[in-house]
Amino acid sequence: MFGRKKHSESPFSIKDTQKTLHKNLEFTATEQYKLLRTNLKFTLPDEDGCKIIGVTSSMRGEGKSTTAVNLSYVLAENGKKVLLIDGDLRIPSVAKKMEIDSSPGLTDLLRGDTKIDIASLRSPHLPNWYIMPSGALPPNPSELLGSKRMEAALKRLADIFDYIVVDLPPVNIVSDALAISQYITGIIVVIREEYTEKRELTTCFRQLKLSNANVLGCVMNSTSSGKGYYSKYRYKRYYKYYKTYGYYDSAGNS
């Protein structure tokens, strides 16, 4: 069974909100996520079946995991049955953000150690929001994410959910997001303003293009435009910024 810790009645506890949303702009940030949800609905019509959306970035620290958590939440809040998967099998953070057990999870499922138990994945925050943590850190995350077992698991899950949101590692150092791109509907790239460099983000998009990944658009994070901590969802090709993603091995060592 996928373990769960007790939570408060609110969608996010105060502690979680401060970690996951900007502590001074919770309402504004929430509204921007809802705008992201609206733009996704125009980009990916409901009649197309389950949408599997990868969320990545050029480097660590740009807010990709926060975006994945909150995007999946607002989709579920809108009545969709949504599964959030922590697919960052190198430095997972979804379990910590949501204060749940990190294992068993995705890696256990892919290795055949755990059967899919949908009821055990349900979040207490919303009846139609489900969360699958990363599981134990594997020695071969890229191979696991690009494996036929991953493809088969996503196909089975796609029969159950309206949306599957997958938090993925940054693109420029590790190939995990590229490996899984063939099995998902599209990828959102999170960019942090005044933190990333143009040349490195250009490299990120070049790699995505070479992998034939479907880039749905970008989320500009931590903007200073006066429109809130998270700016609107940007459709197609806003290529800016990136810095250095320190390599971490499967044990999380730098």
Secondary structure, DSSP 8 states (H G I E B T S, - for coil): --------SSSS-HHHHHHHS-TT-HHHHHHHHHHHHHHHHHHS-GGG--EEEEEEESSTTSSHHHHHHHHHHHHHHTT--EEEEE--SSS--HHHHHT----SSHHHHHTTSS---HHHHB-SS-TTEEEE---S--S-HHHHHTSHHHHHHHHHHHTT-SEEEEE---TTT--HHHHHGGGSSEEEEEEETTTS-HHHHHHHHHHHHHTT--EEEEEEES--SSS-SEEEEEES-------------TT---
